[in-house]
Amino acid sequence: MAKKVKINLKDLSTEELMEKVGEEKLRLQKLRFSHAVSPLENPNVLKKVRREIARVHTELRAREIGGQPVKS
């Protein structure tokens, strides 16, 4: 099984994080549709994608509260 390289969210710009949220939400939607049609081989992937979305939202909120400078 290939290891996935973990991306450090603090190194990404705000625009990149917003883009990542959109991509992950789209991925989650596609997974949910395919799971409704036929069961996924590994349904835990739904949980992993939801958690990734939450991680990105948490980083965005931390930047909003902390007034951290935006990387471009």
Buried (B, 14 or more C-beta within 10 A) or exposed (E): EEEEEEEEBEEBEBEBBEEBBEEBBEBBEEBEEEEEEEEBEEEEBBEEBBEBBEBBEEBBEEBEEEEEEEEE
